[in-house]
Every structure is written in C-alpha cells, then in structure tokens.
Amino acid sequence: MRHLNMPSFALARQSLHDTMSRVGWPPSVIFDAELALCELLANAWRHGETPAPIVQIISIDHLLRVSVSDESSVIPAAKAPDLLAESGRGLQLVEGLTDRWGVDPQKRGKSVWFELRAAS
C-alpha cells in the first residue's frame, strides 16, 4: 500500500504503473488504470479545494484499489454532459475503464476510488 501526496500527474501515474507492473497486470489494463487515475486527479484539482490530493494505491491478491482524497465534501456523480460540452465526461470514463468506482465521505472531504480485478 502506498500513500502519496502527489504534486504531479506524472509521479502518480508512474507509481501506479510500477505497482501494477510488479504484480503482473497486462499493459492495456495498466494504461486504463493510469487514465482513470488521471481523471480522478483532474477532478480533485479542479473541484477538490486542495492543492495536493492524496493518492492511495492498494494491490492485494487480484484486486487493485486506487483512491484520490481531497478536502471538498461535494460528492461527484457521473452525468450525461451536453453533447457540445468540453468537459464533464471524466466519471463516465472512469466507469467504463474500471470494474467499479465510488465515493467515501471523510471527516474532512472525500475519497473517490476505483477498483480493478485481475482475471483469474
């Protein structure tokens, strides 16, 4: 398990990539997880009221759980954006790339997470 206070997308992606590579996840799944992580980070920086979201990466057996915590108490929800909107599709992307995702309210803020299960 890693707790990271990440100032950049690159460091967060590299840490996730290293963790997943060490336990043998396929490159295509690693890419999907990196993209989902970047979406959560972008949302945290844009809406999360904190300059440095905390990233947690947990890999146990065949389960990967990645969470991004920020200080906003606003619970995000996937919604259908206007067809011409330039943003608003991030959580739909996370939903499509991962096995499941969710939000855990915290004492201060929230943690948005996703999970992937390795094919057994």
C-alpha positions as CSV (number, residue, x, y, z in Angstrom):
1,M,0.0,0.0,0.0
2,R,1.2,3.5,-0.9
3,H,0.1,6.8,0.4
4,L,1.3,9.6,-1.8
5,N,1.0,13.3,-1.6
6,M,1.3,13.9,-5.4
7,P,2.2,17.3,-6.9
8,S,2.0,15.9,-10.4
9,F,0.1,13.5,-12.7
10,A,3.4,12.0,-13.8
11,L,4.5,10.9,-10.4
12,A,1.1,9.4,-9.6
13,R,1.0,7.6,-13.0
14,Q,4.5,6.3,-12.5
15,S,3.7,5.0,-9.0
16,L,0.6,3.2,-10.3
17,H,2.4,1.8,-13.3
18,D,5.2,0.5,-11.1
19,T,2.8,-1.1,-8.6
20,M,0.8,-2.8,-11.3
21,S,3.8,-3.9,-13.3
22,R,5.4,-5.5,-10.2
23,V,2.4,-7.8,-9.8
24,G,2.0,-8.6,-13.5
25,W,-1.0,-6.7,-14.7
26,P,-1.3,-6.5,-18.6
27,P,-0.1,-3.3,-20.2
28,S,-3.6,-2.5,-21.6
29,V,-5.1,-2.7,-18.1
30,I,-2.3,-0.6,-16.7
31,F,-3.0,2.1,-19.3
32,D,-6.7,2.1,-18.4
33,A,-5.9,2.4,-14.7
34,E,-3.5,5.3,-15.4
35,L,-6.1,7.1,-17.4
36,A,-8.8,6.6,-14.7
37,L,-6.3,7.9,-12.1
38,C,-5.6,11.0,-14.1
39,E,-9.4,11.7,-14.4
40,L,-9.7,11.4,-10.6
41,L,-6.7,13.7,-10.1
42,A,-8.0,16.2,-12.6
43,N,-11.4,16.3,-10.7
44,A,-9.7,16.7,-7.4
45,W,-7.5,19.6,-8.5
46,R,-10.4,21.3,-10.3
47,H,-13.1,20.8,-7.7
48,G,-11.5,19.4,-4.6
49,E,-10.5,22.5,-2.7
50,T,-7.0,21.2,-2.0
51,P,-3.7,21.9,-3.9
52,A,-2.3,18.3,-3.4
53,P,-4.8,15.5,-3.4
54,I,-3.6,12.3,-1.6
55,V,-3.4,9.2,-3.8
56,Q,-3.6,5.7,-2.2
57,I,-2.8,2.6,-4.2
58,I,-3.6,-0.8,-2.7
59,S,-2.9,-4.1,-4.5
60,I,-3.9,-7.2,-2.7
61,D,-4.1,-10.6,-4.4
62,H,-6.1,-9.9,-7.6
63,L,-7.6,-6.6,-6.6
64,L,-6.3,-3.1,-7.2
65,R,-7.9,-0.2,-5.5
66,V,-6.9,3.4,-6.2
67,S,-8.3,6.4,-4.3
68,V,-7.8,10.1,-4.6
69,S,-8.7,12.2,-1.5
70,D,-9.4,15.9,-1.4
71,E,-10.9,18.4,1.0
72,S,-14.2,19.1,-0.7
73,S,-17.3,17.5,0.8
74,V,-19.2,17.7,-2.6
75,I,-20.0,14.2,-3.8
76,P,-19.3,13.7,-7.5
77,A,-21.8,11.9,-9.7
78,A,-21.5,10.7,-13.3
79,K,-23.9,12.5,-15.5
80,A,-24.6,12.9,-19.2
81,P,-23.0,16.1,-20.4
82,D,-24.2,18.3,-23.1
83,L,-23.0,16.9,-26.4
84,L,-21.0,20.0,-27.2
85,A,-19.6,20.4,-23.7
86,E,-15.8,20.4,-23.5
87,S,-15.7,18.7,-20.1
88,G,-18.0,16.6,-17.8
89,R,-17.2,13.1,-19.0
90,G,-14.5,12.1,-16.6
91,L,-16.5,9.9,-14.3
92,Q,-18.2,8.2,-17.3
93,L,-14.7,7.4,-18.5
94,V,-13.7,6.0,-15.1
95,E,-16.9,4.0,-15.0
96,G,-16.1,2.5,-18.4
97,L,-12.4,1.7,-17.7
98,T,-12.8,0.1,-14.2
99,D,-14.8,-2.7,-12.6
100,R,-16.4,-0.3,-10.1
101,W,-15.9,3.1,-8.5
102,G,-17.4,5.1,-5.7
103,V,-17.0,7.8,-3.1
104,D,-16.3,7.6,0.6
105,P,-17.1,10.7,2.6
106,Q,-14.4,11.6,5.1
107,K,-14.3,13.6,8.2
108,R,-12.7,16.3,6.1
109,G,-13.6,16.0,2.4
110,K,-13.9,12.7,0.5
111,S,-12.1,9.9,-1.2
112,V,-13.1,8.9,-4.8
113,W,-11.9,5.5,-5.7
114,F,-11.9,2.8,-8.4
115,E,-11.2,-0.9,-8.4
116,L,-9.9,-3.4,-10.9
117,R,-9.9,-7.2,-10.5
118,A,-7.4,-9.3,-12.3
119,A,-8.7,-12.1,-14.5
120,S,-8.0,-15.3,-12.6
